Amino acid sequence: MSKLTKSKNNAVIFGVLGGIGEYFNIDPVLLRVIVVVATFVGVGSTVPIYLLLALVMPDGNQTSQSGDKPRSSSPFGPYNEKPKRKEAEKVEEEDWSDF
């Protein structure tokens, strides 16, 4: 059986429920529905437990080899990388002399 880690494939916020679903072979969508319903029904401890698991659970797929750049990831995307700039496209000039 594999280790309990956050999921990179089934991550919505932090990948906690996706990792739990992969570990126990349960559909992560079902787990998300259960957590949302439990939160609204009044079991208010689901949010702190989720945040605690997000801090404690290791990230999945941490196979770093020597020479690799250190991983800097966020659940909302990479934050150390600069966005790639799009090159300007040349626009054909139109003749507006009729106006």
N, C-alpha and C positions, 0 to 999 in steps of 0.2 A: 504494500500500500504506500502511496506517496505521502509526502509531508503536507501538513496543513499550512498553506501559504495563501497570500492574496492572489487573486486571479488577474492575469493580464488580458485574457481573452473575454471574460465575462464581467468586466469592471464597469460599473455605472458611476459610482462616486469614488470609493477606495478599493473596490474589488474584494471586500470582506465576504459578502454573501455569495459571490461567485466562487471564491476559494472554498468556502464551506460546502457549497453545492458540489463542486468537483471532488472534494475529499470524501463526502458521504454518498456520492453518485445520485444526487437529487437535483432536480431542475432548479436553477438559481431564481427563475421567475417566480416559482412557487414560494421559495423562501422570502423573496421581496414582498410578495402579497401578504404572507403571514406576518412579517414585521410591520408593514404599514397598517394592517388591520389591528394588530396588537397595540400599536401606538395610539390609534384613534379610539380603541375600546377603553383604554384607560391604563394599560400597562405601560406607565411612563418610563420604566427602566430600560426600554429597548434602545433609546437614543444614547444614553451614557455607555451602555454595554457595547453598542456598535462603535462608538468613538474609541473606547478602550481597546477593542479588538483591532481597530484601524491602526492604533499606535503600537500594539504588541505583536501582531502577526507579521512575520517576515514577508518581504516581497517575493513573488514567484519568479521563476526563471532567472535566478541570480548566478548564472554560469559565466563569471568573469574570468578571462584569461589574463596572464601577465602581459602588460603592454597595452591593455585596453584603457580607454578613457574612463575615469570614474563615472558611475551612473548618477545622473541628476534628473530624477523623474518626479513628476507631480501627477496627481490624478487628473489634473486639468490640462496636462500637456507639458512639454519641456519648457523650463523657464530660464535656462542658461543660454539657450541658442537664440541668435538673432534671427528675426524673420528674413526670409530671402526676398530681396527686392525684385520686383518685376521690371523688366526693361521696357522703356517707352517704345510704343509702336509708332511708326511714321504714318501720319494721316495725310491722305491726298487732299490737296487744297481744291476747293470747288469755286467756281466763278460765281460770285454774288453780285456782279455788276448790274444785273437786271433789276435790282431793287432800288 
